[in-house]
Amino acid sequence: MSRKGNCWDNAPMESFYATLKGELVEQRDYLTHAEARADIFQFLEGWYNRRRLHSALGYLTPEQKVAAFYAAASAAQHCP
């Protein structure tokens, strides 16, 4: 992705950072770096990657999208 001179290549990460800051970081005051890291990890693994709706996934959670994928793959195997 990151082609030289193309500012749009970084757009997905900039969008993610805006979400992270808006939904988590700007809502709290962290006393230590370790506290911030732990909170961000919990946000990513406990909420963002598992239960948060994502527009790129048709407003499904990642877990719902994975389940739908495997259900469709299983159904395709059983078709004649």
N, C-alpha and C positions, 0 to 999 in steps of 0.2 A: 504494500500500500504506500506509503510515504515517498511519493515522487518529489524530487527537488522542485521547489517553486510552486507547488500545488497546495494551496491552503485547505482545500476541501478534503484532502486525504485524512486529516486528523479530526474531521467532524464527528464521527461516531464516538471517539473517546471524549471529545469536548462535551458532547451531549450527556454521556455517562457521568462525567465529573460534575456537571451542572445538577444532575439528579441527585448524586451523592451529597453534594453540598446543600442543596435545597431541602432534601428529605431527612438529613441526619446532622451533618456537621454544624450547620448554622443554628440548629436547635439546641445545642449544648455548649457548655464551657468545659474544656478538658484541663485537668490539673497537670497531667503527665502525658508524655508521648505514648507510654505503654497503655494508658487508659484509652486514648484515642484509637490506637491500633486495635485493641480488643473490641471496642465498640464498632469500628468499621468492619472488622471481620464478622462479628455477629450480624450486622446489617446485611452484608453480602451473602453469607452462608445461610442465615436464618430467614431472611426476608426477600432480598432482591433476586437471588438465584432460584428460589423455591416457590414463594407464594405471591410475589408481586406480578400483576398483569403487565404483559409486554405487548405493545402495539405491533411489533414486528412478528409476533406469534399469533396474530388475530385476536388479541386481547385475552389470551389464555395465560395461565401460569406456565412456567417451564415444565413443571411436573405433569400438568394436563397435556401439554404438547407431546411430551415423551410417551405418555400413556396412549394418546390417540395414534401416534406413529406405530407403536407396537401392536395395537389393536388392528390397525389397517393392514400391517404386514402379516399378522396372524390370519386375518380374514382372506387375504390374497393367497396364502398358502393352501387354504382349504377350498378354493374355487377350482372347478374342473377346467 
